């Protein structure tokens, strides 16, 4: 199954919105492609084509393409001012010193292009709620619409853990806040007339896309793609204006700045289009969407090995670090204080922030530390 079909779903299935971007508008693009007989443009996400997509992202986002060499995106923390030094495991880039979300790495997002594809369980729920969604929109019942979006996003976050922050894995409060944030984004956008007009314009422009080449390298004509991009750009900017006014931007569970929320919004759009654009168009899109950045070669650096008190995973900490996010389980870990020996098994563990009592991840007995 091709990346567009899997990413955007089947005809008439309701889909969620991610951050400020109405995925409905992007989904309409895929539907129009199908209606025009463009199924042949499918880009397979197995085998070498994943590597091709990653190679494109690596080239377009600014990192040198040296084999077997890791790079880290140059980013400074908006909270504590520290520079990012350690390579992230996911597209969500957290500060090495205070644990704040500070950036979004498009290259890492492209490593797993299927991360936002929820599959049959989600699709079945979406189909079952379609009539209720239509009724809520028809009656202008915002509360009912938001309740349905909450159901959909809850299922999406459950089924697509790689599409969201690792914090959503085990932090129930964070997961609830994230779902609430996304459901509010969807509701604010859906009930705005200007926003809906943008979506209709995108659908019309998509039908005018011209395609060249033969499968598996079907390419969207730049002159017919760019009107879509410019309309979506206006739509995203309008959306974030609405969300800021409604106070939704400030409700992001990571307190991410607005420009960072926009980059996360654009990532899915660009992942969908990048495989079917000429190199020059892809580079222009990635740069204009704010997904391009400077990367530094990951040099050897002295770190201290700590152990997550929740999952037992290794954390490599830098001198001066106070809080780190364990990217394996999504827990903020206190690394500013010494590790504690489990009194039962002797395992060394670092406690989650704010906790002095924790089940040892190695032997499951209760571990305690003195109050710091």
N, C-alpha and C positions, 0 to 999 in steps of 0.2 A: 504494500500500500504506500502511495506517495506521501511526501511530507505535507503537502497542502491538504490532501484529503484527510489525513490523520490529525493535522493541527486544527483545521477549521470545521471538521464535522460534516455530517450529511445534510441534505437539504431540509430546511424548516425546523432543525433542532435548535432550541434556544441554547445560547452559550453565555458564559460569564464575561465580565469585563475585567481586565487586569489593570490596576492602578487607574489612570485617567483615560486610557484608550478604550473606546468602544469596540470590542472585538466583533460585534455585529457588523460593523462597517467592513472590517477586514474579511469576515466570513462571506459577506456578499461578493467580495472580489473572487473568492474561490468558487462560489456558486455560479457566477457569471462565466468563469473559465470553463466550468463543467458544461454549462448550457451552450457554450460556443464550441464544444467538442475538444477542449484542451486537456482532457485527461492525460493525453500523451506527454504533457509537460511534467508529469510526476517525476520527482527526484527521489530515488530510493535512499533510505537512510541506513541501509546495511552496508557492510563491507567498505570498499575503498571510497565510496562517495561521502561517507562521514568524514574521512580524512581530507577529502577535497574541500568540503565545507569549512573544516577547521583551518586548512591551509589558507583559504580565502580570508577568513576572519583574522588570522595571524598577520597576513600581509596588509590588510586594510586598516587594522587597528593600531599599527605602529611598531609592533615588536619585530626585531630581526628574526629571520627564519633559520637560525642555527640549529642543526639537528641535536637532539638529546640535551638541549640546554634549556633550563627554566628561566623565565623572566617574571618580574613582578611589576605591576603597574604603579607608576609614580603617583602617589596619593598622599595627601596630608589630612590628618584627622581634624574635622571641623569642631570637635569637642575639646581635645587636649593639645592639638597642634603637632602631634608626633607624625613622623613619616612612616609609611608602610614599608616594612622590611622583609617580612616572611611571606612566602607564596601562599595564597589562599587555596583551599580545597574546592571551593564552590565559587559561583559567580558573585556571591554576596561577600564583599570585602569588609572585614571587621578590623578595627584598630588593634595592633599588637600590645598596646599599653593600657587602654581603658575599655576595650570591648565594644566601642560604638560602631554602628554601621556607617562606613565612610565612602564607599564607592560600589560600583557595579561593573564587573569585568565581562565585556561582551565576548571575548575570546573563550573564557571558561564556560559561558552560556552555550556557545556553539559546540562544545565538546559533547553535549548530550542534547541533540536537537529534538529528541522525543520526550523531553522532561515535562512538557506542558500538555501531553496527550493523555486524557483521562481514561479512555477506553470504554468498553460496553457497559460497565456498571453505572458510570456517570451518564452515558447516553440514554440508558433506560430511564433513569430518574428525570433527565431533562425532558424526555418525551412525555412522561407522565404528568409533568407540571406545565406543559405547553398551554393547555386550555386555561389554566389558572393565571398564567402570565398574561395571556391575551385579555382575560376578563379584568385583571387589575389595571392594565393599561387603558382599556376602554372606559372604565369607571373612574380613572384617575385616582385610584386607591394606592397611594404611595406606601402606606404601611404594609399592605398586603404584598405589594411588589417587592419591597425590601425583605420581607419575611421569606419569600420564595428565593430571592437571590442569596439569602443567608444559607438556606438549605443547599443550594447548588454549590456555593463556594466552600461550604463545609466538606462536601463530598470531594470537590476538586482538590482541596488542600490535602485531604486524606489519601487520595489516589496519586497525586503528583508531588511527592515530597521534594523531588529535585528541582521543581519549578519555583519553590519559595525558600525563604531563609531556613537554614538548619535549626533555628530557634523553634520552629513550628513542630519539630519532631516530638519533643517531650514536655515543652512548656505549655500547659493547657491555657493559662491566662494569655500568653502571647498569641496562641492560635485563635482564641476567641476574639481578641482585639484585631487580629489580621482579617479574619472573616468579616467582622463588623465594618472595618474600614473599607474593604472591597465592596461589600453590599451597599454601603452608603455612596461610594463612588458611582456604582451602577445606577442607583436610584436618582441621584442628583442629575446625572447625564440624561437618563431616559425621559425625564419629565421636563426637559428644556427644549423648546421648539427649535431654536437655532442649532442646537447640537443635532437634532434629528434631521434637519435640512442638510447638514454636512454629510450625514450618513447616506441620505438619498442621493446626494451629488456624487459621492464616492461610488455608489452602486452603478450609476449611469456611466461614469468615466471608465469603470472597469470593463463594461461591455464594449468599450471602444478600443481596448488593448489590441495591439497588433503583435503577432508572433512570427518569429523567423527561426530557421534551423529545423533540424529533425531530432526526434527522440533519440538519445536521452538528453540532448543539449538544446532544448527549446529555449529561446531567449525572448524576453519582452522588449519591444521597441522602446528606447529611451523617450522619444518625443510623446509616446502615448502613456508611458508610466509616470512621468513627472507631474502631469496634472493631478493624478491620484495622490502622489506624495504631498504636493502642496496643499491639497484639500485636507488630507489627514493632519498635516502640520497645523493648519488653522483650527481644525477640530480639537486637537490635543491642547493647543494653547487656550482655546475657548473653554475647554473642559477644566483645565487647572485654574482658570479664573473663577469658574463656578465653584469648584471645590474649595478654593481658598476663601471665597466669600462665605460659603456655608460652614467653614471651620473644619472641613474634612481633611485637608492637607495636614493640619496640625495633629490629627488623630493617628497618623502613621505609627504603628507600634514600636518602630525603631527610632522615632523622632527624626526621620530622614529629611534633609532639606528638600525643597521643592524641585531643584534642578536634578537631584539624585532620583527622586520619584519619577521624573520625566524620562531619565535614561532607562530606568527599569521598564517603563511603559513602551519605549521605542524598541527595546531589544526584541520582543516577539515579532513585531512588524518586520524588522530588518532580517531576522532569522528566516522568516517566511519568504521574503523576496530575494535575498542575496543569491540563492542558487540559480535564479533565472534572469539575472541582470548581467550585462556586459561589465567587464572589469572597471572601466571608467565610471559607469553609473553606480556600481556597487560602492566604489571608493567615495564617490560624492555623497551617496546616501548615508553611509556610516559616519562620515565626517560631519555632515549637516545635522544628523540626529544626536550628536554629542557622544558617540560611542568610540571615537578615536582617542588615543592617549599615548603618552610616552611610557616606555617600558625600560627597566634596567635589568641587566643580567644579574641573576641571583648568585651573589658571591658567598663563599663560606663565611660563616659568622658564628661566634661562640654563643651558645644558648645553654640554658639549664633545662633538663628534662623533668617535667612534673607529670602527675597522673590525675586525670579527671576523677573526682570523687563520685560521679554518677555512673559513668560507663567504663572507667578504668583506662581510657585511651591516653596515649602519650601527648603531652603538650610541650612544645619547645618554646621556652620563654626567654625574653631579652632582659638584660639588666635594667631595672627601673620599672618594669611592667607591674601593674597593679591588678588588672582584670583582663582575662582572656576568654574569648568564646571558644568552647570546645566544638569544633566543626563536625565532630562525629555524632554528638548527641544534642548539640544546640544549647548547652548550659553555660551561663556566665560563671567562670571559676575565679575564686580569689587566689591569685598567685603572688600577691604582695606580702603574704604571711607564710611562715614555714609549713611544709607538709607535716602530716600527722601519721604516726604508725598505728595501724589497726591493732587493737589489743588482742585480737583473736588470731589473725593470720600474719600479722607483722607487715602487711602491705602498706606502702607509702601512698597517701592520697592527699589531694588538695580539695578543700571544701567548696561547694557552691557559695556564691556571694550571699551573705546574710544568714548562713546556716552554721550552727555549731554542733548539730546532731545529724548524722547521715548514715544510711546503710552502706556498708563497705561493698564496693562493686566486685570484689574478688571472692569474699566468703559469705556475703550477705548478712553478716552480724552487724550490730549497731556500733558505729564509731563515733567518738566524741572528741571535741577539742575544747580547750579553754577559751573563754570569751576574750576576743582581742580588743 
